[in-house]
Amino acid sequence: MKTWGYAAATWCALFAALHVYWALGGSAGLAESAGADLAAQRPAWFVLGGLWGVAAVLLVGAWLCLDLTRRWRRVLVLLGGAVLLLRGLAVEVALLTTDLPQQVGERQARWSLLLWNPWFVLGGVLLLGAYWSRRSRLSGTGGGNGSVPARNASSR
């Protein structure tokens, strides 16, 4: 089902747009995401790598989610989905079970628990859904038309 690919691409594009907004000087939500110090100081490495760089990676991710016709693209989407899901879950667990909230501050911890970590989990689920949806269509188990013709002995 292409719906998963479109949903994952939309997630990537929305998150990329937020990073571009922050890279251009926007501040809403940045302190709660990256921390007050980075948001206030905005060192060049953070703006270039952490904002522009992440936006670029997310835009590539959106493109990949829309075109999973090649194996290497599917592998990248699988890896990206796994990283997003694990990041969201690992930070959520760390915030709930360690002293991390005291280290990052109550405001950043609260926003991470309520918004950012679930957002990463959602992205991971959408990318993994796009991967599995395309994979099942390729193997003919996705309930679609199979979209890949069967190979016969003469085509090998």
C-alpha positions as CSV (number, residue, x, y, z in Angstrom):
1,M,0.0,0.0,0.0
2,K,1.5,3.3,-1.0
3,T,-0.4,5.0,1.8
4,W,2.5,4.1,4.2
5,G,5.1,5.6,1.9
6,Y,3.1,8.8,1.5
7,A,2.5,9.0,5.3
8,A,6.2,8.5,6.0
9,A,7.2,11.0,3.3
10,T,4.9,13.6,4.9
11,W,6.3,12.9,8.3
12,C,9.9,13.5,6.9
13,A,8.8,16.6,5.1
14,L,7.1,18.1,8.1
15,F,10.1,17.5,10.3
16,A,12.5,18.8,7.7
17,A,10.4,22.0,7.5
18,L,10.7,22.5,11.2
19,H,14.4,22.1,11.0
20,V,14.6,24.7,8.2
21,Y,12.5,27.0,10.3
22,W,15.0,26.6,13.2
23,A,18.0,26.9,10.9
24,L,16.7,30.2,9.6
25,G,16.4,31.6,13.1
26,G,13.0,30.4,14.4
27,S,13.0,29.5,18.0
28,A,9.6,28.0,18.9
29,G,10.2,24.6,20.3
30,L,14.0,24.5,19.8
31,A,14.9,24.9,23.4
32,E,12.6,22.1,24.3
33,S,14.0,19.9,21.6
34,A,17.8,20.6,21.6
35,G,18.2,22.2,25.0
36,A,18.3,25.8,26.1
37,D,22.0,26.3,25.6
38,L,22.1,25.1,22.0
39,A,19.0,27.1,21.2
40,A,20.4,30.2,22.7
41,Q,24.0,29.9,21.4
42,R,23.3,28.3,18.0
43,P,26.9,27.3,17.3
44,A,27.8,26.9,13.6
45,W,28.3,23.2,13.9
46,F,24.8,22.8,15.3
47,V,23.1,25.0,12.7
48,L,24.9,23.4,9.8
49,G,24.8,19.8,11.0
50,G,22.0,19.6,13.5
51,L,19.5,21.8,11.6
52,W,20.4,22.1,7.9
53,G,22.0,18.7,7.8
54,V,19.1,16.9,9.5
55,A,16.7,18.8,7.2
56,A,18.6,17.5,4.2
57,V,18.6,13.9,5.5
58,L,14.9,14.2,6.1
59,L,14.2,15.4,2.6
60,V,16.2,12.5,1.2
61,G,14.2,10.3,3.5
62,A,10.9,11.7,2.1
63,W,12.1,10.9,-1.5
64,L,13.1,7.4,-0.5
65,C,9.7,6.7,1.1
66,L,8.0,7.7,-2.1
67,D,10.2,5.6,-4.3
68,L,11.0,2.2,-2.8
69,T,11.7,0.5,-6.1
70,R,15.3,-0.3,-5.4
71,R,16.6,-2.6,-2.7
72,W,19.2,-0.1,-1.4
73,R,16.4,2.5,-0.9
74,R,14.3,0.0,1.0
75,V,17.3,-0.9,3.2
76,L,17.9,2.8,4.0
77,V,14.2,3.3,4.9
78,L,14.4,0.2,7.1
79,L,17.5,1.5,8.9
80,G,16.0,5.0,9.2
81,G,12.8,3.6,10.7
82,A,14.6,1.4,13.1
83,V,16.9,4.3,14.3
84,L,13.9,6.6,14.7
85,L,11.9,4.1,16.6
86,L,14.8,3.1,18.9
87,R,15.7,6.7,19.5
88,G,12.2,7.6,20.6
89,L,11.8,4.5,22.8
90,A,15.3,4.7,24.3
91,V,15.1,8.3,25.3
92,E,11.6,7.8,26.7
93,V,12.7,4.9,28.8
94,A,15.8,6.9,30.0
95,L,13.7,9.9,30.9
96,L,11.4,7.6,32.9
97,T,14.0,5.5,34.7
98,T,17.1,7.5,35.2
99,D,18.1,11.0,36.5
100,L,18.2,12.3,32.9
101,P,15.3,14.7,33.6
102,Q,17.4,16.5,36.2
103,Q,20.3,16.7,33.8
104,V,18.3,18.2,30.9
105,G,15.8,20.2,33.0
106,E,12.2,19.6,33.7
107,R,10.8,21.6,30.7
108,Q,12.9,19.8,28.2
109,A,12.2,16.4,29.8
110,R,8.4,17.1,29.8
111,W,8.4,18.1,26.1
112,S,10.5,15.1,25.2
113,L,8.2,12.7,27.0
114,L,5.0,14.3,25.6
115,L,6.0,15.4,22.1
116,W,9.4,14.7,20.8
117,N,9.8,11.0,21.7
118,P,6.4,10.1,20.5
119,W,7.1,12.0,17.3
120,F,10.2,9.9,16.7
121,V,8.3,6.7,17.5
122,L,5.6,7.8,15.0
123,G,8.3,8.5,12.3
124,G,9.9,5.1,13.0
125,V,6.5,3.3,12.7
126,L,5.7,5.1,9.5
127,L,9.1,4.4,7.8
128,L,8.9,0.8,8.9
129,G,5.4,0.6,7.7
130,A,6.5,1.9,4.3
131,Y,9.3,-0.7,4.2
132,W,7.0,-3.6,5.2
133,S,4.2,-2.5,2.9
134,R,6.6,-2.4,-0.1
135,R,8.3,-5.6,0.9
136,S,4.9,-7.5,1.2
137,R,3.9,-6.1,-2.3
138,L,7.2,-7.4,-3.7
139,S,6.7,-10.8,-2.2
140,G,3.0,-10.9,-3.2
141,T,1.7,-11.1,0.3
142,G,0.4,-7.6,0.7
143,G,-3.0,-8.2,-0.7
144,G,-2.3,-6.0,-3.7
145,N,-1.8,-7.1,-7.3
146,G,1.7,-8.3,-6.6
147,S,3.1,-5.7,-8.9
148,V,6.2,-7.8,-9.6
149,P,5.8,-10.4,-12.4
150,A,6.8,-13.9,-11.6
151,R,10.1,-15.0,-13.1
152,N,10.0,-18.2,-15.1
153,A,12.9,-20.5,-15.8
154,S,13.6,-19.0,-19.2
155,S,14.2,-15.5,-17.7
156,R,17.0,-16.6,-15.5
